[in-house]
Structures are given as structure tokens and as C-alpha cells.
Amino acid sequence: CELPAKPALDILIPLIGTDLNFSGPVPLFDGGGGFGDLLIGPALQFDPIMGENGPRFVHRLEAQFMLPTGEYNRF
């Protein structure tokens, strides 16, 4: 028996690099660069529903989790 869905996994590791210096009414300064929070999303990717000219509907069920691994500086 073949399952209508296949397991999948998304892993996102954001890399941030900023160059921000603003000396207006509210001064803003960047915190440099670094890695952001790690996002992991186990998923089920379902087979597409096909029409006469190709896929008509494709869907995925995913639960995404964020792991606070990035740097944090309050000021």
C-alpha cells in the first residue's frame, strides 16, 4: 500500500548582515551580523491533484519549530 504523502524536512539557518547607522530623531545602530534562530519543519508532502494540463492543487502539512540559537542584544 503506497502512502499518498511523503515525509519532508525544512531546515532554515538565517545569516544576518546589516550596515545601519541612522542619527535621526531616534538613533539606530546595527548589532553587526550573525546567525538568526534555527527553524526546523517536519512535513508531509502530498502528491499533486492532476488536471488535464498538469497539476491543479499541491499541498503540504508542516509543523515548524524555532530554536533560539541566534544572538540577542537588548540594546
Residue pairs with C-beta under 8 A, 6 or more apart in sequence:
4 46
4 47
5 44
5 45
5 46
5 47
5 61
6 44
6 45
7 42
7 43
7 44
7 45
8 42
8 43
8 44
8 45
8 60
8 62
9 40
9 41
9 42
9 43
10 39
10 40
10 41
10 43
10 62
10 64
11 38
11 39
11 40
11 41
12 38
12 39
12 40
12 41
13 35
13 36
13 38
13 39
14 35
14 36
14 37
14 39
14 70
15 33
15 34
15 35
15 36
16 33
16 34
16 35
16 36
16 70
17 33
18 30
18 31
18 32
18 33
19 30
20 28
20 29
20 30
21 28
21 29
21 30
22 28
22 29
31 71
31 73
34 70
34 71
35 69
35 70
35 71
36 70
37 66
37 67
37 68
37 69
37 70
38 66
38 67
38 69
38 70
39 64
39 65
39 66
39 67
40 64
40 65
40 67
41 62
41 63
41 64
41 65
42 62
42 63
43 60
43 61
43 62
43 63
44 60
44 61
44 62
45 60
46 58
46 59
46 60
46 61
48 55
48 56
48 57
48 58
49 55
49 56
49 57
49 58
50 56
